[in-house]
Amino acid sequence: MDDSPSVTVEAVAQLSLRVQSVVYNIDRERMTRWVGALADALAQARPLLARVEVAVVDSAAEAVLDQAWRDAVAPRLTAAGVDEFELVRSERNLGHGGGQNFLLGDRLPDRLLVLNPDAFVAHDLVAEIVRASTADGVGVVEGRQLPFEHPRDYDLRTGDTSWASGACMLISGDVISAVGLFDDESFFMHGDDVDLSWRARQAGFRVIACPEALVFHDKRLGRGGHYEAPEAEVYHSAHSALMLRWKYSRPDLIEDVIGTLMRSPDPVVRRAIADWEATRDAGRLPVPIDADHQVGQFVDGAYALHRF
């Protein structure tokens, strides 16, 4: 960003970094490429960091990643200066936020990089995103996704934005200490990154986009040239649309959202609505926060103003 102060190696060389990824029915070859890209980025950023850890959890019913895979890719990370590389197994699918919480446990690194297994980082992403995180008041930093850049608006001078995507999100240890990590009781996947960003901002931290930190988010297009969301994404996006409005004290918007969602011919969307309503009727929704609407943004169905 234009007004970001220059950051010396000495200014950040005492930071610890932990990189975490939650995988489910992932392709082994793709994960091997993921490790290779990450290793290159970590090698370049290693002089900026005091300690580096990488952790992956496989939560599929039948694990795809095993000790043999770990042993095969570990030398790439060791050569990049990684101090610890963990491959752990979950007995059940914990979702995105639940898997991240499981991996972190009671650890508190100075910086936590949450990275999708289909997000392949540029060689300088780690260095750029860590440097950006040292600006005054910054608690969460988002990398710039390619080839489909998210349309969410951000300040071109400071990077300040409404929320950061969990596909590539750097979170400071101070944020984790202040507000915790992901709310996996309310969000299985989708919306948990919005919620964490808003809780961080409510606690006084800045959430910024770092356009210099590039990541290729490998979303595949259908025959019509459009992204075709899988069933799980359709379901949880609809469910989170309702959950976010409830949690951020906007019950006045819920019926309109339900009306909009009900116009979808997809039965998965209707199932998401029914499940959310069942949770509401059972009294198991979270206690609403942000009653004065300081951080929650609902703009034309999105969670921020969009640039395009």
Residue pairs with C-beta under 8 A, 6 or more apart in sequence:
1 132
1 135
1 156
1 157
1 158
1 159
1 208
1 210
2 156
2 157
3 157
3 158
4 132
4 135
4 159
5 135
7 131
7 134
9 47
9 48
11 134
12 48
12 49
12 130
12 131
12 134
13 47
13 48
13 49
13 50
14 50
14 110
15 48
15 49
15 50
15 110
15 111
15 130
16 49
16 50
16 51
16 52
16 53
16 109
16 110
16 111
17 45
17 49
17 51
17 52
17 53
17 109
17 110
17 111
17 112
17 113
17 126
17 130
18 52
18 53
18 54
18 55
18 104
18 107
18 109
18 111
18 112
18 113
19 38
19 42
19 52
19 53
19 54
19 55
19 112
19 113
19 115
20 54
20 55
20 56
20 57
20 100
20 103
20 104
20 112
20 113
20 114
20 115
21 34
21 55
21 56
21 57
21 114
21 115
21 116
21 117
22 56
22 57
22 59
22 94
22 95
22 96
22 99
22 100
22 103
22 117
23 31
23 56
23 57
23 58
23 59
23 60
23 64
23 65
23 117
24 58
24 59
24 60
24 93
25 60
25 64
26 58
26 60
26 64
26 65
26 117
27 64
28 64
28 65
28 69
30 117
30 118
30 218
31 56
31 64
31 65
31 69
31 73
31 117
32 69
32 72
32 73
33 120
34 117
34 118
34 119
34 120
35 73
35 76
35 77
36 73
36 76
37 120
37 121
37 122
37 123
38 54
38 77
38 80
38 115
38 121
38 126
39 76
39 77
39 79
39 80
39 82
40 80
40 123
41 121
41 122
41 123
41 124
41 125
41 126
41 127
42 52
42 54
42 77
42 80
42 81
42 82
42 126
43 79
43 80
43 81
44 123
44 124
44 126
44 127
45 124
45 126
45 127
45 130
46 52
46 80
46 81
48 127
48 130
48 131
49 130
51 83
51 109
52 80
52 81
52 82
52 83
53 82
53 83
53 84
53 85
53 86
53 109
54 77
54 82
54 84
54 85
54 86
55 85
55 86
55 87
55 88
55 103
56 65
56 86
56 87
56 88
56 103
56 117
57 87
57 88
57 89
57 90
57 94
57 99
57 102
57 103
58 64
58 65
58 87
58 88
58 89
58 90
59 89
59 90
59 92
59 93
59 94
59 99
60 93
61 93
63 89
65 87
66 87
67 87
69 87
70 85
70 87
74 85
77 85
78 85
86 103
88 102
88 103
90 99
90 102
94 101
94 102
94 184
95 184
95 187
95 188
95 189
95 192
96 166
96 182
96 187
96 188
96 189
96 190
96 192
97 166
97 181
97 182
97 183
97 184
97 187
97 188
97 189
97 192
98 182
98 184
98 188
100 114
100 166
100 181
100 182
101 181
101 182
101 184
104 112
104 176
104 181
108 173
108 176
108 177
109 173
110 172
110 173
111 130
111 133
111 170
111 171
111 172
111 173
112 170
112 171
112 172
112 173
112 176
112 181
113 126
113 129
113 168
113 169
113 170
113 171
114 166
114 168
114 169
114 170
114 171
115 121
115 167
115 168
115 215
116 166
116 167
116 168
116 217
118 167
118 217
118 218
118 219
119 143
119 145
119 167
119 168
119 215
119 216
119 217
119 218
120 215
120 216
120 218
121 143
121 168
121 214
121 215
121 216
122 213
122 214
122 215
122 216
124 212
124 213
124 214
125 143
125 168
125 213
125 214
125 215
128 210
128 212
128 213
129 141
129 143
129 168
129 170
129 210
129 213
130 170
132 138
132 141
132 159
132 170
132 208
132 210
132 212
132 213
133 141
133 170
133 172
135 206
135 208
136 206
137 204
137 205
137 206
138 172
138 205
138 206
138 207
138 208
139 171
139 172
139 174
139 175
139 200
139 203
139 205
139 206
139 207
140 164
140 169
140 170
140 171
140 172
140 175
140 196
140 197
140 200
140 205
140 206
140 207
140 208
141 159
141 164
141 169
141 170
141 207
141 208
141 209
141 210
141 213
142 161
142 164
142 165
142 168
142 169
142 170
142 207
142 208
142 209
142 210
142 213
143 167
143 168
143 169
143 170
143 210
143 213
143 214
143 215
144 209
144 210
144 211
144 212
144 213
144 214
144 215
145 165
145 167
145 168
145 215
145 216
145 217
146 214
146 215
146 216
146 217
147 216
148 217
148 219
148 227
150 165
151 306
151 307
151 308
152 161
152 162
152 163
152 209
152 302
152 303
152 304
152 305
152 306
152 307
153 161
153 162
153 304
153 305
153 306
153 307
154 160
154 161
154 208
154 209
155 161
158 206
158 208
159 208
159 209
159 210
159 211
160 206
160 207
160 208
161 207
161 208
161 209
161 304
162 197
162 198
162 207
162 297
162 303
162 304
162 305
163 193
163 194
163 197
163 198
163 207
163 303
163 304
164 193
164 197
164 207
164 208
164 209
165 193
166 182
166 192
166 193
166 196
167 215
167 217
168 213
168 215
168 217
169 193
169 196
171 181
171 196
171 200
172 205
174 205
175 196
175 200
175 203
175 205
178 200
178 203
178 205
179 196
179 199
179 200
179 202
179 203
180 199
181 196
182 192
182 193
182 195
182 196
183 192
183 195
183 196
183 199
183 247
183 286
184 192
185 286
186 192
186 195
186 243
186 247
186 285
186 286
187 195
187 236
187 240
187 243
188 236
188 239
189 232
189 233
189 236
190 233
190 236
190 237
190 239
190 240
191 236
191 237
191 239
191 240
191 241
191 243
191 244
192 240
194 240
194 244
194 303
195 244
195 247
197 207
198 248
198 290
198 295
198 296
199 289
199 295
200 207
201 207
201 295
202 289
202 290
202 294
202 295
219 227
220 227
220 228
221 227
221 228
222 228
229 237
231 268
234 266
234 268
234 269
234 272
235 268
235 269
235 271
235 272
236 272
238 261
238 264
238 268
238 269
238 272
238 273
239 272
239 275
239 276
241 257
241 261
241 301
242 254
242 257
242 258
242 272
242 273
242 276
243 276
243 285
243 286
244 296
244 298
244 303
245 251
245 253
245 254
245 257
245 298
246 254
246 280
246 285
246 286
246 288
247 285
247 286
247 288
247 289
248 288
248 289
248 290
248 293
248 295
248 296
248 298
249 288
249 289
249 290
249 291
249 293
249 296
250 293
250 296
250 298
251 288
253 298
257 301
258 273
260 301
261 269
261 270
261 272
261 273
262 269
262 270
262 273
264 270
279 285
290 296
296 303
297 303
297 304
297 305
299 305
299 306
300 306
